[in-house]
């Protein structure tokens, strides 16, 4: 974000802070004991009243002191707009570590059901506990702490990954037939790699690039993208497949970076996207224009998507559609055409939905997700780059034959069971990232 924009935003927040001070003075204290500092609860409601895209739906009066946890308060406020599945509150240390430095703390791998209702490792971060232990995409998860996963509910499985436990023992079946009966892993902080895989393929005399991009963090992911895209440029890539099937979004500035690398030279300084805020903040509405970088001059790009493709990932696809022949493969995306800013208030970040986006053709509001050109079930039983994996095979088939007709891949026609599809949506929801208008967090305000 440029220096002038930072000054304008911070200046705006300082004026908001003055209004909030007056409002806070008018709050009548409640004598009930709370485990959370009262100010954060008051500030959350007041920020929502100013910043929330749907602020006019909020109640005129609201007992902030009825909540002992600001996350519960945010969940309650969010119910005024059924479209909003994303406004959140998070500890500032956790938020800033992830988006500024690409650091997180967990086991480092995630799962989903395949078409055979087996739980498969869908991706692994290289420097995570799982990555360092050798876990790969495609392994079948069989046990958690000795319990057969087929006897566990989806909620219990999610809790094993996101609950309070700091160590868990997993069992796997590997594709080579070897069984790993007991792999203990401990939650550890590590730097994630947002580019999970990149490779080139020779198809009918063309050089095809394949990029698996998993999260729009800030500078770290832009550096990883640069390495992969520079290699594609050197290889003379003419067609590109961008795999966003598990990419839950993140930093909009990284979306802008990637869009500028993928756009054709002819895009010039044409509009990329526009943002629209609530009536109080109409002065913050803006249009971001393209500024092409790099030597890729694509006329067509393929995106692989699932319900886990969200936020900045959807923004990227939508922004390129007016300027490229965009082909989408997989399943309908998550549906998040809105974004937020992060406000650092004491030791929390408050992130209400604050703006909606549209592309150069004024297309937005895809709350039901972006549709695909061809429906193909994800193939998590294959490792990254396998040309026989259903989604990648479908893209390569199109490049070879010029259409999606007669895709010769049996797994491309596989279908998830209803229960597996529901569970996978639950797993996907655990990895959706906010679409953030600007990073770092725009201001620190103490009261």
C-alpha positions as CSV (number, residue, x, y, z in Angstrom):
1,X,0.0,0.0,0.0
2,X,1.4,3.4,-0.9
3,X,2.3,6.0,1.7
4,X,-0.4,8.5,0.7
5,X,-3.1,5.9,1.1
6,X,-1.8,4.9,4.6
7,X,-2.0,8.5,5.7
8,X,-5.5,9.0,4.4
9,X,-6.7,5.8,6.1
10,X,-5.1,6.5,9.4
11,X,-6.4,10.1,9.3
12,X,-9.9,8.7,8.7
13,X,-9.5,6.4,11.6
14,X,-8.4,9.1,14.0
15,X,-11.6,11.0,13.2
16,X,-13.6,7.9,13.8
17,X,-11.8,7.5,17.1
18,X,-13.0,10.9,18.2
19,X,-16.6,9.9,17.5
20,X,-16.2,6.6,19.3
21,X,-14.8,8.3,22.4
22,X,-18.0,10.4,22.8
23,X,-20.1,7.3,22.2
24,X,-18.2,5.3,24.7
25,X,-18.7,8.0,27.4
26,X,-22.5,7.5,26.9
27,X,-22.4,3.7,27.6
28,X,-24.0,2.8,30.9
29,X,-21.8,0.4,32.8
30,X,-23.2,-3.0,33.7
31,X,-22.1,-4.6,36.9
32,X,-21.9,-8.2,35.7
33,X,-18.4,-9.7,35.8
34,X,-16.8,-10.2,32.4
35,X,-13.6,-12.0,31.4
36,X,-12.9,-9.5,28.5
37,X,-12.0,-5.9,28.9
38,X,-15.2,-3.9,28.4
39,X,-13.6,-1.5,25.9
40,X,-13.0,-4.1,23.2
41,X,-16.7,-5.0,23.3
42,X,-17.8,-1.4,23.0
43,X,-15.3,-0.7,20.3
44,X,-16.4,-3.7,18.3
45,X,-20.0,-2.5,18.1
46,X,-18.9,1.1,17.3
47,X,-16.6,0.0,14.6
48,X,-19.4,-2.1,13.1
49,X,-21.7,1.0,13.2
50,X,-19.2,3.0,11.2
51,X,-17.4,0.4,9.0
52,X,-19.8,-2.5,8.4
53,X,-21.0,-2.7,4.8
54,X,-24.5,-3.3,6.1
55,X,-24.3,-1.0,9.1
56,X,-27.9,0.2,8.6
57,X,-29.1,-3.3,9.6
58,X,-27.5,-3.2,13.0
59,X,-29.6,-2.5,16.1
60,X,-29.7,1.1,17.2
61,X,-29.0,-0.1,20.8
62,X,-27.0,-3.1,21.7
63,X,-25.8,-4.4,25.1
64,X,-22.2,-5.0,24.4
65,X,-21.6,-6.0,28.1
66,X,-23.8,-9.1,27.7
67,X,-20.8,-10.9,26.1
68,X,-17.7,-12.2,27.8
69,X,-15.9,-12.9,24.5
70,X,-15.7,-10.5,21.5
71,X,-15.9,-13.4,19.0
72,X,-19.3,-14.3,20.3
73,X,-20.4,-10.7,20.1
74,X,-19.2,-10.5,16.5
75,X,-21.1,-13.7,15.7
76,X,-24.3,-12.2,17.1
77,X,-23.9,-8.9,15.3
78,X,-23.2,-10.7,12.0
79,X,-26.7,-12.4,12.1
80,X,-28.3,-9.1,11.0
81,X,-27.0,-9.9,7.5
82,X,-27.5,-13.6,6.5
83,X,-25.0,-13.0,3.6
84,X,-22.2,-12.3,6.0
85,X,-20.3,-15.5,6.9
86,X,-17.0,-13.8,7.4
87,X,-16.7,-10.8,9.7
88,X,-14.4,-11.8,12.6
89,X,-12.4,-10.9,15.6
90,X,-8.9,-12.4,16.2
91,X,-6.0,-11.8,18.5
92,X,-3.7,-9.4,16.9
93,X,-0.5,-11.5,17.4
94,X,-2.1,-14.4,15.5
95,X,-3.5,-12.3,12.7
96,X,-0.3,-10.3,12.1
97,X,1.9,-13.4,12.2
98,X,-0.1,-15.1,9.5
99,X,-0.6,-12.2,7.1
100,X,2.6,-10.2,7.6
101,X,5.1,-13.1,7.9
102,X,3.2,-16.1,6.6
103,X,3.6,-17.9,9.9
104,X,1.1,-20.2,11.6
105,X,1.0,-22.9,14.2
106,X,-0.6,-26.3,13.6
107,X,0.2,-29.8,12.3
108,X,0.6,-28.5,8.8
109,X,-1.7,-30.8,6.8
110,X,-5.4,-30.8,5.9
111,X,-7.7,-33.5,4.7
112,X,-10.9,-34.1,2.6
113,X,-13.0,-37.1,1.5
114,X,-12.4,-38.5,-2.0
115,X,-15.0,-40.0,-4.2
116,X,-14.5,-43.4,-2.4
117,X,-15.3,-41.7,1.0
118,X,-11.7,-42.1,2.1
119,X,-10.1,-39.3,4.0
120,X,-7.1,-38.1,2.0
121,X,-4.3,-35.6,2.8
122,X,-5.2,-32.7,0.4
123,X,-2.1,-30.6,1.1
124,X,0.9,-30.3,3.3
125,X,3.2,-27.3,4.1
126,X,6.8,-28.2,3.6
127,X,8.2,-26.8,6.8
128,X,5.3,-27.9,9.1
129,X,5.5,-30.8,11.5
130,X,3.7,-33.0,8.9
131,X,5.8,-31.8,6.0
132,X,9.1,-32.5,7.9
133,X,7.7,-35.9,8.8
134,X,7.3,-36.7,5.1
135,X,3.5,-36.6,4.8
136,X,2.4,-36.1,1.2
137,X,-0.8,-35.2,-0.6
138,X,-2.7,-38.3,-1.5
139,X,-2.0,-40.3,1.7
140,X,-5.1,-41.9,3.3
141,X,-5.8,-40.9,6.9
142,X,-6.9,-44.0,8.8
143,X,-6.7,-43.2,12.5
144,X,-6.5,-40.3,14.9
145,X,-5.1,-41.1,18.3
146,X,-5.7,-44.8,17.5
147,X,-9.4,-44.4,16.6
148,X,-10.6,-45.4,13.2
149,X,-11.6,-42.2,11.4
150,X,-14.6,-44.1,9.8
151,X,-16.1,-44.2,13.3
152,X,-15.6,-40.5,14.0
153,X,-17.9,-37.6,13.2
154,X,-16.8,-34.8,10.9
155,X,-17.0,-32.4,13.8
156,X,-14.7,-34.6,15.9
157,X,-12.2,-34.8,13.0
158,X,-12.1,-31.1,12.6
159,X,-11.7,-30.7,16.4
160,X,-8.6,-32.9,16.2
161,X,-7.0,-30.4,13.8
162,X,-8.4,-27.1,15.2
163,X,-9.2,-27.9,18.9
164,X,-7.1,-27.4,22.0
165,X,-4.9,-30.4,21.7
166,X,-1.2,-29.7,21.0
167,X,-0.2,-33.2,20.1
168,X,-2.0,-35.9,18.1
169,X,-1.0,-39.3,16.7
170,X,-2.1,-40.0,13.1
171,X,-2.2,-43.2,11.1
172,X,-1.9,-43.3,7.3
173,X,-1.9,-45.7,4.3
174,X,0.6,-44.5,1.7
175,X,0.0,-45.0,-2.1
176,X,2.9,-47.4,-2.2
177,X,1.1,-49.8,0.1
178,X,3.1,-49.0,3.2
179,X,1.1,-48.4,6.4
180,X,2.2,-45.8,8.9
181,X,0.4,-47.0,12.0
182,X,1.5,-44.3,14.4
183,X,2.9,-40.8,13.5
184,X,2.9,-38.4,16.5
185,X,2.8,-34.8,15.6
186,X,3.1,-31.7,17.8
187,X,1.6,-28.3,17.0
188,X,4.6,-26.1,16.0
189,X,5.0,-22.6,14.6
190,X,6.5,-22.5,11.1
191,X,6.6,-20.4,7.9
192,X,4.1,-21.8,5.3
193,X,4.9,-22.1,1.6
194,X,1.9,-20.7,-0.3
195,X,3.1,-22.1,-3.6
196,X,2.6,-25.8,-3.0
197,X,3.8,-27.0,-6.4
198,X,4.8,-25.7,-9.9
199,X,5.8,-27.5,-13.0
200,X,5.8,-27.3,-16.8
201,X,4.4,-29.9,-19.3
202,X,4.9,-30.3,-23.1
203,X,1.5,-30.6,-24.8
204,X,1.3,-30.7,-28.6
205,X,4.4,-28.6,-28.9
206,X,3.2,-26.1,-26.3
207,X,4.8,-25.4,-23.0
208,X,2.1,-25.5,-20.3
209,X,2.7,-24.1,-16.8
210,X,1.0,-25.5,-13.7
211,X,0.9,-23.6,-10.5
212,X,-0.7,-24.7,-7.2
213,X,-1.2,-21.6,-5.1
214,X,-2.7,-22.0,-1.7
215,X,-2.9,-18.6,0.2
216,X,-2.7,-14.9,-0.5
217,X,-0.5,-13.8,2.3
218,X,1.6,-10.6,1.9
219,X,5.2,-10.3,0.9
220,X,6.2,-13.9,1.4
221,X,3.7,-15.3,-1.0
222,X,4.5,-12.6,-3.6
223,X,8.1,-13.7,-3.5
224,X,7.1,-17.4,-4.0
225,X,4.9,-16.4,-6.9
226,X,7.7,-14.4,-8.5
227,X,10.0,-17.4,-8.4
228,X,7.5,-19.7,-10.1
229,X,6.3,-17.2,-12.6
230,X,9.8,-16.1,-13.6
231,X,10.5,-19.8,-14.3
232,X,7.4,-20.0,-16.5
233,X,8.5,-16.9,-18.4
234,X,12.0,-18.4,-19.0
235,X,10.4,-21.7,-20.2
236,X,8.2,-19.8,-22.7
237,X,4.9,-20.9,-21.2
238,X,2.0,-20.2,-23.5
239,X,-0.8,-21.8,-21.5
240,X,-1.2,-21.6,-17.7
241,X,-3.2,-23.7,-15.3
242,X,-3.6,-22.0,-11.9
243,X,-4.8,-24.4,-9.2
244,X,-6.8,-22.5,-6.5
245,X,-8.8,-25.5,-5.3
246,X,-7.9,-25.0,-1.7
247,X,-7.0,-21.3,-1.7
248,X,-9.3,-19.5,0.8
249,X,-8.0,-16.0,0.0
250,X,-6.2,-13.3,1.9
251,X,-4.4,-10.2,1.0
252,X,-5.9,-8.2,-1.9
253,X,-2.5,-6.6,-2.7
254,X,-1.2,-10.1,-3.5
255,X,-4.2,-10.6,-5.7
256,X,-3.3,-7.4,-7.5
257,X,0.3,-8.6,-7.9
258,X,-0.8,-12.0,-9.4
259,X,-3.4,-10.4,-11.7
260,X,-0.8,-8.0,-13.1
261,X,1.6,-11.0,-13.8
262,X,-1.2,-13.0,-15.5
263,X,-2.9,-10.3,-17.5
264,X,-2.0,-9.9,-21.2
265,X,0.2,-7.0,-22.3
266,X,-2.9,-5.5,-24.1
267,X,-4.5,-4.8,-20.7
268,X,-2.5,-1.6,-20.3
269,X,-3.9,0.5,-17.4
270,X,-7.5,-0.8,-17.8
271,X,-9.7,-1.1,-14.7
272,X,-9.0,-4.3,-12.6
273,X,-11.7,-3.9,-10.0
274,X,-13.7,-1.3,-8.0
275,X,-14.6,-1.3,-4.4
276,X,-17.8,0.1,-2.9
277,X,-18.3,0.9,0.8
278,X,-21.3,1.9,2.9
279,X,-23.0,5.3,2.5
280,X,-20.9,6.7,5.4
281,X,-17.6,5.8,3.6
282,X,-18.5,6.5,0.0
283,X,-15.3,8.6,-0.2
284,X,-13.3,5.4,0.2
285,X,-14.8,3.9,-3.0
286,X,-12.0,3.4,-5.6
287,X,-11.1,1.7,-8.8
288,X,-7.8,-0.2,-9.0
289,X,-6.2,-0.3,-12.5
290,X,-3.9,-2.9,-14.0
291,X,-0.2,-2.2,-14.2
292,X,1.1,-5.2,-16.2
293,X,4.4,-6.8,-15.0
294,X,6.5,-9.6,-16.3
295,X,6.7,-11.0,-19.8
296,X,3.8,-13.6,-19.7
297,X,1.4,-12.7,-22.5
298,X,-1.4,-15.2,-22.1
299,X,-4.6,-15.2,-24.1
300,X,-6.1,-18.0,-22.0
301,X,-5.8,-19.2,-18.4
302,X,-7.3,-22.3,-16.7
303,X,-8.4,-22.1,-13.0
304,X,-9.1,-25.2,-10.9
305,X,-11.6,-24.4,-8.2
306,X,-13.7,-26.0,-5.4
307,X,-16.0,-24.7,-2.6
308,X,-12.7,-24.0,-0.8
309,X,-11.8,-21.4,-3.5
310,X,-12.7,-18.1,-1.8
311,X,-12.3,-14.4,-1.4
312,X,-9.1,-13.1,-3.1
313,X,-9.1,-16.3,-5.3
314,X,-12.5,-15.5,-6.6
315,X,-11.5,-11.8,-7.0
316,X,-8.6,-12.8,-9.2
317,X,-10.8,-15.0,-11.5
318,X,-13.5,-12.3,-11.7
319,X,-11.0,-9.6,-12.4
320,X,-9.3,-11.4,-15.3
321,X,-12.5,-12.5,-17.1
322,X,-12.9,-9.2,-19.0
323,X,-9.4,-9.5,-20.5
324,X,-8.6,-13.2,-20.9
325,X,-10.3,-16.4,-22.0
326,X,-10.8,-17.8,-18.5
327,X,-11.7,-21.5,-18.2
328,X,-12.8,-22.9,-14.9
329,X,-12.6,-26.5,-13.9
330,X,-13.8,-28.3,-10.8
331,X,-16.7,-27.1,-8.7
332,X,-18.5,-23.9,-7.8
333,X,-16.4,-21.6,-5.6
334,X,-17.2,-20.4,-2.1
335,X,-19.0,-17.1,-2.9
336,X,-17.3,-14.2,-1.2
337,X,-17.5,-11.0,-3.3
338,X,-16.8,-8.8,-0.3
339,X,-13.8,-7.8,1.8
340,X,-12.7,-6.2,5.0
341,X,-10.1,-4.1,6.7
342,X,-8.3,-5.1,9.9
343,X,-8.5,-2.6,12.7
344,X,-6.0,-3.1,15.6
345,X,-7.8,-2.3,18.8
346,X,-5.7,-3.1,21.9
347,X,-4.6,-6.7,21.5
348,X,-7.3,-7.6,18.9
349,X,-7.9,-7.2,15.2
350,X,-11.5,-6.3,14.4
351,X,-12.4,-7.2,10.8
352,X,-16.0,-6.4,9.7
353,X,-17.0,-6.8,6.1
354,X,-16.5,-3.3,4.8
355,X,-16.7,-3.3,1.0
356,X,-18.0,-5.2,-2.1
357,X,-16.1,-5.6,-5.3
358,X,-17.0,-5.6,-9.0
359,X,-14.8,-6.2,-12.1
360,X,-14.4,-4.0,-15.2
361,X,-17.7,-5.2,-16.5
362,X,-19.4,-4.4,-13.2
363,X,-19.8,-8.1,-12.4
364,X,-19.9,-8.9,-8.6
365,X,-22.3,-10.1,-5.9
366,X,-21.4,-13.8,-6.6
367,X,-22.6,-14.8,-3.2
368,X,-23.6,-18.2,-4.6
369,X,-20.1,-18.8,-6.0
370,X,-18.5,-18.6,-9.4
371,X,-19.7,-21.3,-11.7
372,X,-17.3,-23.7,-13.6
373,X,-17.2,-24.5,-17.3
374,X,-16.8,-28.2,-16.6
375,X,-17.7,-30.0,-13.3
376,X,-14.9,-32.3,-12.1
377,X,-14.6,-33.8,-8.7
378,X,-11.4,-33.1,-6.9
379,X,-8.9,-36.0,-6.9
380,X,-7.1,-35.9,-3.6
381,X,-5.8,-39.4,-3.9
382,X,-3.2,-38.2,-6.4
383,X,-0.1,-36.1,-5.5
384,X,0.4,-32.7,-7.1
385,X,1.3,-32.7,-10.7
386,X,0.0,-36.1,-11.6
387,X,-1.3,-35.6,-15.2
388,X,-3.9,-38.3,-14.5
389,X,-5.5,-36.4,-11.6
390,X,-9.0,-35.5,-12.7
391,X,-8.9,-31.7,-12.7
392,X,-5.4,-31.4,-14.1
393,X,-6.1,-34.0,-16.7
394,X,-9.2,-32.1,-17.8
395,X,-7.2,-28.9,-18.3
396,X,-4.5,-30.8,-20.3
397,X,-7.2,-32.5,-22.4
398,X,-8.6,-29.1,-23.4
399,X,-5.2,-27.8,-24.4
400,X,-4.7,-30.9,-26.5
401,X,-8.2,-31.1,-28.1
402,X,-9.6,-27.6,-27.9
403,X,-12.7,-28.5,-25.8
404,X,-13.8,-30.3,-22.7
405,X,-15.8,-32.9,-24.7
406,X,-14.9,-36.5,-24.4
407,X,-12.5,-36.1,-21.5
408,X,-10.9,-39.6,-21.2
409,X,-10.5,-39.8,-17.5
410,X,-12.8,-42.1,-15.5
411,X,-12.2,-40.3,-12.3
412,X,-13.3,-37.1,-13.8
413,X,-16.9,-38.4,-13.7
414,X,-16.7,-39.6,-10.1
415,X,-19.2,-38.1,-7.6
416,X,-18.9,-37.5,-3.9
417,X,-21.6,-38.9,-1.6
418,X,-23.9,-36.3,0.0
419,X,-22.3,-36.9,3.4
420,X,-18.8,-36.6,2.1
421,X,-19.7,-33.4,0.3
422,X,-21.1,-31.9,3.5
423,X,-18.0,-32.9,5.4
424,X,-15.8,-31.4,2.8
425,X,-17.6,-28.1,3.0
426,X,-17.0,-28.2,6.8
427,X,-13.3,-28.9,6.2
428,X,-13.2,-26.1,3.5
429,X,-14.8,-23.6,5.9
430,X,-12.0,-24.1,8.4
431,X,-9.5,-22.8,5.9
432,X,-11.3,-19.8,4.3
433,X,-9.3,-16.6,4.7
434,X,-10.6,-13.0,4.8
435,X,-10.2,-10.8,1.8
436,X,-8.3,-7.9,3.3
437,X,-8.3,-4.6,1.5
438,X,-4.9,-3.5,2.9
439,X,-2.1,-4.9,5.0
440,X,-0.6,-4.3,7.5
441,X,-3.5,-3.6,9.9
442,X,-4.4,0.0,9.2
443,X,-4.2,1.6,12.6
444,X,-3.6,0.9,16.3
445,X,-6.0,2.6,18.6
446,X,-6.0,2.5,22.4
447,X,-8.8,3.8,24.5
